[in-house]
């Protein structure tokens, strides 16, 4: 494997890591005002992700940084082309980030209610828009021969891309609800359980409609042929199994299966793209690839050495933080957030 | 570590090293040259010492509020004051010393920034230091100026002579090297941010020293004037940090990467002016709100009603 392919894989891994980790904590953020009936319950919900959400989000920053260094033209086209869309995402991510910190530093109910909604909306909008962004990567966007994006914000928000957004929104909410059944106790866990069971079927329907339509609609899926292969089928099977596991209260397994669904859906996307990075809807020859958008070989070599040294360290301490906070949050727990 | 890598990236923009041009594009050829950029060696300690100074003045101000109010436990606020006075003195001394070396380095590698920061229109040998200048920027001349002879040469080279080149000479020189164009950064902004940064720094040096003397004489908690002055002084490090960054970035103009790329050429062709205005207005509004909330919370938790503060820190 050459270094260009290696970095395509690594950036893919970073995005998959981001979506499986941040997916459930977006879900928890969205559900907090709905599943928590009083302040104490909402605090318990927020504290299930309090120690993790920021480290989860760093996967995105790492992915963006790796794009910038390994494939600068990809970064330039994407960040300049999707400027306003990313501005909206960033706005809500900032709101969400401070909501965690500000919320419980004041006791007035209005103050806390305001930041609870900031957390909810700040989680929902990015959860929706990341799906839209992935949808656009699949569908291709207008890119001219100079690697410039020539559409506008509303080209990105076309109905079919929005359908992908709704898919990711539902998927993250479902994963978040199942996570809450594992990390809370009593009434809260029961409420999350009921919500997850009810949300599962609509999620399945939307996912299969959107993906099924896309299978015939976009060039992306034609590449997989009639038998799409093991990767997308695994994603589908994992999503279906999650519902049955939930019914039988194997919630740990259900959660694992949902993470598999997210990971394999993204894997499908990246396999479909390879070796392209961004598909031009105007002319296939104008697409960005891991060769025409890459940095020099020396840069890629230095990056590889740095990644080999530091990636295991980062993985180890993030794993450690999950181990430290592995217990359920109970009504008696110390609530930091 | 974060500051180090951010400044390695920023230093490349001031003093590009470790690259080669391949088909109009700068490609990294030497990672170690990038990491050991001489500019980083000065900028990094300057920024870190600035951060220590900021933290020290923050702690001094909060300690001063509580010592004036005689909040219990007084021993704790006395200790935090002593610690902050020591750190503040060390921090501000380092900022100044490193800053002096940075300015000497700047004369060598970015002479135009120094000329602008000094509003030095003509080259001088020995060069004078401006104490106060009101200039006419379009006509490149002084309207009113008080200058101390020879002092700029002394500061730049540690001796009583030596030419410091002025804006007009440098403009001619740059035109010969890089072709026609305007190579003069906004002079008034460079000049006044330099004055504000150094002024705030000197004032902080004086205050840190007074605080330290108070500590040595063991009478700092009984000097109402010292404590009263240290409270608004919390704004000084923020003023110095901000004006320092404005100076170093504005003074580099019209370049985004010094000598390699103009800021005007670095703009994305697909991002319109309207989009840029949208984003800057959005962020300005958002951050104004967040600053308000953050200051309110800091106030409440550090110097607000003690009952509320202890309630919040206990996680109620």
Interface residues (C-beta under 8 A of the other chain):
Chain A: X76 X80 X81 X83 X84 X87 X91 X94 X95 X98 X102 X104 X105 X106 X107 X146 X148 X149 X150 X295 X296 X298 X299 X302 X334 X335 X336
Chain B: X22 X27 X28 X29 X31 X268 X269 X270 X271 X275 X278 X279 X282 X286 X290 X293 X297 X300 X301 X311 X312 X315 X316
